[in-house]
Amino acid sequence: MSERQSEEPPAPTPASPTTPTAPLIPNSVRKGVIGFLAILALVGFVFIYALVFYLTLEPLNDQNATPPEGLDDPQVLSVSTGLTGLVGGVVAVALAQQQSEEQQGGQNNRNRGNWFTRRKLVSWFFDLDAKGKLATLYVLVYLLSGIAAALVWIIAGPETPNTVQALASVALGLLIPIVRAYFIPTE
């Protein structure tokens, strides 16, 4: 045999960490699935707390009724606090992000003066991209749900389920540093 024939073909080398590999699913599908899961998490959060608020406050109309026992089940508490942590985490990240000077400059030119009167809030919302709209909805839903949980806790008193108390406490815990940062900026 000749020297050339006796050589074996080189073994394929495994992909190095720097070699880009083709994605398993297209980027548009990945973004769509993540967006769907983000919407599903927000809807689940709203649904579970609307149900818990209703089941907590409804017996107050009937003086002899008490809230259903299942509201303090560990499964309900785990799911509700998990969703609270997820939504609260998104809110914390969304509110902590700093805009670049280019973004701030464009907005300052557009929104001079009182933006509540100069430019309607609704039109501002629709100027956002899909991710910005969803993040804004997360912030609004979380803040309103946290305030509602605190009010339900005050109204229902000792009959308030742990799920409502947990949301009120966690929301208040997140609101304190947000408000503090507004009045005492770190820059």
C-alpha positions, 0 to 999 in steps of 0.5 A: 500500500502506498503511504497515502492509502494507509492513512485514515481520514481525520476523525471529526472534531467535536464542536468547540465552544466558540463554534456557533451551532444551529439553533434547535428551534428558530429564533421567532418560535423561541421568542413566541414561546417565551412571550406566551409563557410570560403572558400565561404567568401574568394571567395565572397570577391575576386569576389566582389572586382574583379568586383568592381575593373574592373567596376571602371577601365574599364571606364578609357579606354573610356574617356567619361565613368564614373563608374556605379552608383550602385557601391556606393549603400548602399547594395554593400557597406554593403556587401563589407565592411562586407566581408572586416571586416571578411577577415581582422579579420581572417588575424589579428588573423592569424598574431597575433598568437604566435607559441609555442616554440616546433613549432618554434624549429621544423621550425628553424631546418628545415628552417635554412638560407634564406627560399626563396632559401633553401626551396621553398615557394610552398613546404612550403605551401603544408606542412601546414594543411588545416586550415593553407593553408586557413589562408595563402590564407586569408592573401595573398588575403587580402594583395594583395586586399588592395594594389590593392584597394589603386592602383585603388584609386590612378588611378581612383582618385575622380571617385573611389567608396566608396567600393574601398576606404573602402578596401584601408583604412581598409587594410592600417589600418591593415597593419600599426600595423602589420608592426610596430609589425614586427620592434618593437616586444612587447616581 
